[in-house]
Amino acid sequence: MNSYEKRSFYSFLALYLGSSLLFLLLSGFWYYNAQKNALEQRVYYKLQHFADTLASEIIHAHMSGSKLILPKIEKGYEYFFVSLEDGDAFEESYYESEGMKVLVSGAPQKHLDIKYVVLKTDEYHIQIAKIQQELLVVGMLAFLLIGAISYFLSRLFMRPIHTKVKQIEQFILDISHELNTPITALSMSAKRALQKGVYDQKILTNISISTKQLYTIYKTLAFLTFKEQEESVAKRDLQEIVLETISYYKELCLAKDIKIAWDVEKSFLSISESKAQLLFSNLLSNAIKYSMPHTTIQIVLKEGYFHIQDEGIGIAPEKHKSIFEPYKRASNLAGGFGIGLSSVKHICDAFGIEIEIDSQENKGSRFILRWE
């Protein structure tokens, strides 16, 4: 990942972890308070229950004149009785003292000269410590799990961005390479013409081819950037546009020793002029680009039908669908941006044209367009 990707990755990771930690802390705080209140009530009612049990035994012994037999209470709980004589120093209450929960109950009702029964326990603080420890362990494990999930999600989140960045980086490299060829040719041709002082046919042809290559690159990039721009759509005769496209690339075909055989009839389609020009220009330039010298490109245009067939390197069957995706190229043998066929597919979809591909490696490719 480059520095921008890393910044985005860590920003997303920090945001996810921060929000998750906040949610975890709020959940832990709510859970802790709920458990604390529940424990508080449980301890109080247990002390109250023991106080009532002891008072019941005291009252029973007093009323029946029998010997007081005190029951055993739960471990961790202690009690003692307060006589009438010492009762003034106490009052009925429930409080905390020295880490112990204390209940002073007047349930004995002065039977057997006992005014209060006092119970105390440290169970509350023992259980609170356990809850805090468990909450800490569970919170740490949960945060580690969330951290692992957030890292995975961050990587997943960055994957399409990373792919797109790589595509853009490759796209820029391709642009540099594609522009370098015609610009170098233009520079050399102009330099030779100035040195010779004579503008012969070969120099002018090289300048013309390079200029057209640059213009084709410009049109493709302009479509990629401004393809949502509204244009006038009308029923147009495609014969004229196809013949103009063939004428436009004639010099490039001669330079590569490629022939074009065409059978072009009148055919009408509702489409904007610039889109029609770009559609056939991309298909023909693509065929020229991947054709070998001494081969022929066949073009057929009839009503509701067009196809272009070359004798080039062909496309593997598994790549037939992916070549219409932006920045995808079937081969690195020739230059290109990987947006020509993507533009073709976009135009076809926009104007209701069905596009098919019939291609085999080392045998050539045929692109077929159909419309009503």
C-alpha positions as CSV (number, residue, x, y, z in Angstrom):
1,M,0.0,0.0,0.0
2,N,1.2,3.5,-0.7
3,S,1.1,6.3,1.8
4,Y,-2.4,7.4,0.9
5,E,-3.8,3.9,1.2
6,K,-2.1,3.4,4.5
7,R,-3.6,6.6,5.8
8,S,-7.0,5.5,4.7
9,F,-6.5,2.1,6.1
10,Y,-5.4,3.3,9.6
11,S,-8.1,6.0,9.7
12,F,-10.8,3.4,9.0
13,L,-9.2,1.0,11.5
14,A,-9.0,3.7,14.2
15,L,-12.5,4.8,13.6
16,Y,-13.8,1.2,13.7
17,L,-11.8,0.4,16.8
18,G,-12.7,3.7,18.5
19,S,-16.4,3.3,17.9
20,S,-16.3,-0.4,18.9
21,L,-14.4,0.4,22.1
22,L,-16.9,3.1,23.0
23,F,-19.8,0.7,22.4
24,L,-17.9,-2.0,24.5
25,L,-17.3,0.5,27.4
26,L,-21.0,1.6,27.4
27,S,-22.2,-2.0,27.3
28,G,-19.8,-2.9,30.1
29,F,-20.8,0.0,32.2
30,W,-24.5,-0.8,31.7
31,Y,-23.9,-4.5,32.5
32,Y,-21.8,-3.7,35.6
33,N,-24.4,-1.4,37.0
34,A,-27.1,-3.9,36.3
35,Q,-25.2,-6.7,38.1
36,K,-24.2,-4.3,40.9
37,N,-27.8,-3.3,41.6
38,A,-29.0,-6.9,41.4
39,L,-26.3,-8.1,43.8
40,E,-27.1,-5.3,46.2
41,Q,-30.7,-6.4,46.3
42,R,-29.8,-10.0,46.6
43,V,-27.5,-9.4,49.5
44,Y,-30.1,-7.2,51.3
45,Y,-32.9,-9.7,50.9
46,K,-30.7,-12.5,52.0
47,L,-29.7,-10.6,55.2
48,Q,-33.4,-9.8,55.7
49,H,-34.3,-13.4,55.3
50,F,-31.7,-14.5,57.8
51,A,-32.9,-11.8,60.3
52,D,-36.5,-13.0,59.9
53,T,-35.4,-16.6,60.4
54,L,-33.5,-15.8,63.6
55,A,-36.3,-13.6,64.9
56,S,-38.8,-16.5,64.3
57,E,-36.7,-18.8,66.4
58,I,-36.4,-16.3,69.2
59,I,-40.1,-15.6,69.3
60,H,-40.9,-19.3,69.1
61,A,-38.6,-20.1,72.0
62,H,-40.0,-17.3,74.1
63,M,-43.6,-18.1,73.4
64,S,-43.2,-21.9,74.0
65,G,-40.8,-21.6,76.9
66,S,-38.4,-23.9,75.1
67,K,-34.6,-23.6,74.7
68,L,-33.5,-21.2,71.9
69,I,-31.8,-23.2,69.2
70,L,-30.2,-21.0,66.7
71,P,-30.0,-22.2,63.1
72,K,-26.8,-22.2,61.0
73,I,-26.7,-19.6,58.3
74,E,-24.7,-19.4,55.1
75,K,-20.9,-19.2,55.2
76,G,-19.7,-15.6,55.0
77,Y,-22.6,-14.2,57.1
78,E,-22.2,-13.3,60.7
79,Y,-24.8,-12.2,63.3
80,F,-25.2,-11.1,67.0
81,F,-28.0,-10.0,69.2
82,V,-28.5,-6.6,70.9
83,S,-30.2,-6.7,74.3
84,L,-32.7,-4.2,75.5
85,E,-30.1,-2.8,77.8
86,D,-27.7,-2.0,74.8
87,G,-30.5,-1.3,72.3
88,D,-30.2,2.5,72.6
89,A,-26.9,2.4,70.8
90,F,-28.5,0.9,67.7
91,E,-31.4,1.6,65.4
92,E,-33.0,-0.3,62.5
93,S,-30.9,0.3,59.4
94,Y,-29.0,-1.1,56.4
95,Y,-25.5,0.3,55.8
96,E,-21.9,-0.5,54.9
97,S,-19.1,-0.5,57.3
98,E,-15.4,-1.6,56.9
99,G,-16.2,-3.4,53.7
100,M,-19.2,-5.3,55.2
101,K,-22.9,-4.9,54.5
102,V,-24.7,-4.6,57.8
103,L,-28.4,-5.0,58.6
104,V,-29.9,-4.1,62.0
105,S,-33.3,-5.6,62.3
106,G,-35.9,-5.2,65.1
107,A,-37.7,-8.4,64.0
108,P,-37.2,-10.1,67.5
109,Q,-39.6,-7.5,68.9
110,K,-37.9,-7.6,72.4
111,H,-38.6,-11.3,72.9
112,L,-36.1,-12.9,75.3
113,D,-34.9,-9.4,76.0
114,I,-33.5,-9.1,72.5
115,K,-34.2,-5.8,70.8
116,Y,-32.2,-6.2,67.6
117,V,-30.5,-8.8,65.5
118,V,-27.5,-7.5,63.6
119,L,-26.2,-9.4,60.5
120,K,-23.2,-8.6,58.4
121,T,-21.4,-10.1,55.3
122,D,-18.6,-9.4,52.9
123,E,-20.3,-11.3,50.1
124,Y,-21.2,-8.1,48.3
125,H,-17.6,-6.9,47.8
126,I,-16.3,-10.4,47.1
127,Q,-18.9,-10.8,44.3
128,I,-18.3,-7.3,43.0
129,A,-14.6,-8.1,42.7
130,K,-15.4,-11.3,40.7
131,I,-17.8,-9.4,38.4
132,Q,-15.1,-6.7,37.8
133,Q,-12.5,-9.4,37.1
134,E,-14.8,-11.3,34.7
135,L,-15.8,-8.1,33.0
136,L,-12.2,-7.1,32.5
137,V,-11.2,-10.5,31.1
138,V,-14.3,-10.7,28.8
139,G,-13.8,-7.0,27.7
140,M,-10.2,-7.6,26.8
141,L,-11.0,-10.8,24.9
142,A,-13.9,-9.0,23.2
143,F,-11.7,-6.1,22.2
144,L,-9.1,-8.4,20.8
145,L,-11.7,-10.2,18.8
146,I,-13.1,-6.8,17.6
147,G,-9.5,-5.8,16.8
148,A,-9.1,-8.9,14.6
149,I,-12.4,-8.4,12.9
150,S,-11.7,-4.7,12.4
151,Y,-8.4,-5.5,10.8
152,F,-10.0,-8.0,8.5
153,L,-12.8,-5.6,7.6
154,S,-10.3,-2.8,7.0
155,R,-8.3,-5.0,4.6
156,L,-11.6,-6.0,3.0
157,F,-12.6,-2.3,2.8
158,M,-9.3,-1.3,1.3
159,R,-9.2,-4.2,-1.3
160,P,-11.3,-2.5,-4.0
161,I,-9.6,0.8,-3.3
162,H,-6.2,-0.8,-3.6
163,T,-7.3,-2.5,-6.8
164,K,-8.6,0.8,-8.2
165,V,-5.4,2.6,-7.2
166,K,-3.3,-0.1,-9.0
167,Q,-5.5,0.3,-12.0
168,I,-5.1,4.0,-12.0
169,E,-1.3,3.7,-11.6
170,Q,-1.2,1.3,-14.5
171,F,-3.5,3.6,-16.4
172,I,-1.1,6.5,-16.0
173,L,1.8,4.4,-17.0
174,D,-0.1,3.3,-20.1
175,I,-1.1,6.9,-20.9
176,S,2.6,7.9,-20.7
177,H,3.6,5.0,-22.9
178,E,0.8,5.6,-25.5
179,L,1.5,9.3,-25.7
180,N,5.2,8.8,-25.9
181,T,5.0,7.0,-29.2
182,P,3.1,9.5,-31.3
183,I,4.8,12.5,-29.6
184,T,8.2,11.0,-30.3
185,A,7.2,10.4,-33.9
186,L,5.9,13.9,-34.3
187,S,9.1,15.4,-32.8
188,M,11.4,13.3,-35.0
189,S,9.3,14.0,-38.1
190,A,9.2,17.7,-37.4
191,K,13.0,17.7,-36.7
192,R,13.8,15.9,-40.0
193,A,11.5,18.2,-41.9
194,L,13.3,21.3,-40.5
195,Q,16.7,19.8,-41.2
196,K,15.9,18.8,-44.8
197,G,13.9,21.9,-45.5
198,V,11.7,19.7,-47.6
199,Y,8.3,18.2,-46.5
200,D,8.3,14.9,-48.3
201,Q,5.3,12.5,-48.3
202,K,6.8,10.1,-45.7
203,I,7.3,12.8,-43.2
204,L,3.8,14.2,-43.7
205,T,2.4,10.7,-43.4
206,N,4.2,10.1,-40.1
207,I,3.0,13.5,-38.8
208,S,-0.6,12.7,-39.9
209,I,-0.6,9.2,-38.3
210,S,0.9,10.5,-35.0
211,T,-1.6,13.4,-34.9
212,K,-4.5,10.9,-35.4
213,Q,-3.2,8.6,-32.7
214,L,-3.1,11.6,-30.3
215,Y,-6.6,12.6,-31.3
216,T,-7.9,9.1,-30.8
217,I,-6.3,9.0,-27.3
218,Y,-7.9,12.4,-26.6
219,K,-11.4,11.3,-27.7
220,T,-11.2,8.1,-25.6
221,L,-10.0,10.0,-22.5
222,A,-12.7,12.7,-23.1
223,F,-15.4,10.0,-23.2
224,L,-14.0,8.5,-20.0
225,T,-14.2,11.8,-18.2
226,F,-17.3,13.4,-19.7
227,K,-19.4,10.4,-20.8
228,E,-22.4,11.7,-18.9
229,Q,-22.5,14.9,-21.0
230,E,-25.8,15.1,-22.9
231,E,-25.7,15.1,-26.7
232,S,-28.2,15.3,-29.5
233,V,-29.5,11.9,-30.4
234,A,-31.0,11.4,-33.9
235,K,-31.5,8.7,-36.5
236,R,-28.2,8.6,-38.4
237,D,-26.9,6.7,-41.4
238,L,-24.0,4.7,-40.1
239,Q,-22.6,4.0,-43.6
240,E,-21.1,7.4,-43.8
241,I,-19.6,7.2,-40.3
242,V,-18.1,3.8,-40.9
243,L,-16.5,4.8,-44.2
244,E,-15.1,8.0,-42.6
245,T,-13.6,5.8,-39.8
246,I,-12.0,3.5,-42.4
247,S,-10.6,6.5,-44.3
248,Y,-9.3,8.0,-41.0
249,Y,-7.2,4.9,-40.2
250,K,-6.1,4.2,-43.8
251,E,-2.6,5.6,-43.3
252,L,-2.1,3.6,-40.1
253,C,-3.1,0.4,-41.9
254,L,-0.7,1.2,-44.7
255,A,2.1,1.8,-42.2
256,K,1.5,-1.6,-40.6
257,D,0.8,-3.3,-44.0
258,I,-2.8,-4.2,-43.0
259,K,-5.6,-4.4,-45.5
260,I,-9.2,-3.5,-44.9
261,A,-12.0,-5.3,-46.8
262,W,-15.4,-3.8,-46.4
263,D,-19.0,-4.4,-47.4
264,V,-20.8,-1.4,-46.1
265,E,-24.5,-0.7,-46.8
266,K,-26.9,2.0,-45.5
267,S,-27.9,1.3,-41.9
268,F,-29.8,3.6,-39.5
269,L,-29.6,3.9,-35.8
270,S,-30.7,6.6,-33.3
271,I,-27.4,7.7,-31.7
272,S,-25.4,10.8,-31.1
273,E,-22.8,11.5,-33.8
274,S,-19.8,11.6,-31.5
275,K,-20.8,8.3,-29.8
276,A,-21.1,6.6,-33.2
277,Q,-17.7,7.9,-34.3
278,L,-16.1,6.7,-31.0
279,L,-17.9,3.3,-31.2
280,F,-16.5,2.4,-34.7
281,S,-13.2,4.2,-34.1
282,N,-12.4,2.1,-31.0
283,L,-13.4,-1.2,-32.7
284,L,-11.3,-0.5,-35.8
285,S,-8.3,0.9,-33.9
286,N,-8.4,-2.1,-31.6
287,A,-8.4,-4.5,-34.6
288,I,-5.5,-2.7,-36.1
289,K,-3.6,-2.6,-32.8
290,Y,-3.8,-6.4,-32.3
291,S,-3.4,-7.4,-36.0
292,M,-0.1,-8.7,-37.5
293,P,1.4,-7.2,-40.7
294,H,0.1,-8.7,-44.0
295,T,-3.3,-9.5,-42.6
296,T,-6.8,-8.4,-43.5
297,I,-9.5,-6.7,-41.4
298,Q,-13.1,-7.4,-42.6
299,I,-15.9,-4.9,-42.0
300,V,-19.6,-5.6,-42.7
301,L,-22.4,-3.2,-42.2
302,K,-26.0,-4.0,-43.0
303,E,-29.4,-2.9,-41.7
304,G,-29.4,-3.6,-37.9
305,Y,-26.0,-5.5,-38.1
306,F,-22.3,-4.7,-38.0
307,H,-19.2,-6.8,-37.5
308,I,-15.5,-6.3,-37.6
309,Q,-13.1,-9.3,-37.9
310,D,-9.3,-9.3,-37.7
311,E,-6.6,-12.0,-38.0
312,G,-4.8,-10.9,-34.9
313,I,-3.7,-12.5,-31.7
314,G,-7.2,-13.3,-30.5
315,I,-8.7,-13.5,-27.0
316,A,-8.8,-16.5,-24.6
317,P,-12.4,-17.6,-23.9
318,E,-12.1,-17.0,-20.2
319,K,-11.3,-13.3,-20.9
320,H,-14.3,-12.7,-23.2
321,K,-16.4,-11.0,-20.4
322,S,-13.6,-9.2,-18.5
323,I,-12.3,-7.3,-21.6
324,F,-15.4,-5.0,-21.4
325,E,-14.4,-4.0,-17.8
326,P,-12.5,-0.7,-17.4
327,Y,-8.7,-1.0,-17.4
328,K,-8.8,-4.6,-18.5
329,R,-6.7,-5.8,-21.4
330,A,-6.7,-9.2,-23.0
331,S,-3.0,-9.0,-23.8
332,N,0.0,-6.8,-23.1
333,L,1.4,-7.4,-26.5
334,A,0.2,-4.1,-27.8
335,G,-0.3,-0.8,-26.0
336,G,-3.5,0.6,-24.8
337,F,-5.4,1.8,-21.7
338,G,-7.9,-1.0,-21.3
339,I,-10.8,1.5,-21.7
340,G,-11.5,1.2,-25.5
341,L,-13.7,-1.9,-25.3
342,S,-15.2,-0.6,-22.0
343,S,-16.3,2.6,-23.9
344,V,-17.7,0.4,-26.7
345,K,-19.7,-1.6,-24.2
346,H,-21.0,1.5,-22.4
347,I,-22.1,3.0,-25.8
348,C,-23.8,-0.2,-26.8
349,D,-25.7,-0.4,-23.5
350,A,-26.7,3.3,-23.7
351,F,-28.2,2.9,-27.2
352,G,-29.7,-0.6,-27.1
353,I,-27.1,-2.4,-29.1
354,E,-26.3,-6.0,-28.5
355,I,-22.6,-6.8,-28.6
356,E,-21.1,-10.3,-29.1
357,I,-17.5,-11.5,-29.3
358,D,-16.2,-14.6,-31.2
359,S,-12.5,-15.0,-30.7
360,Q,-9.9,-17.7,-30.4
361,E,-6.2,-17.2,-29.5
362,N,-3.9,-16.8,-32.5
363,K,-6.8,-16.9,-34.9
364,G,-8.3,-13.5,-34.5
365,S,-11.4,-11.8,-33.1
366,R,-14.8,-10.8,-34.4
367,F,-17.0,-8.3,-32.7
368,I,-20.7,-8.4,-33.7
369,L,-23.2,-5.6,-33.1
370,R,-27.0,-6.0,-33.5
371,W,-29.8,-3.5,-33.1
372,E,-33.4,-2.9,-34.2
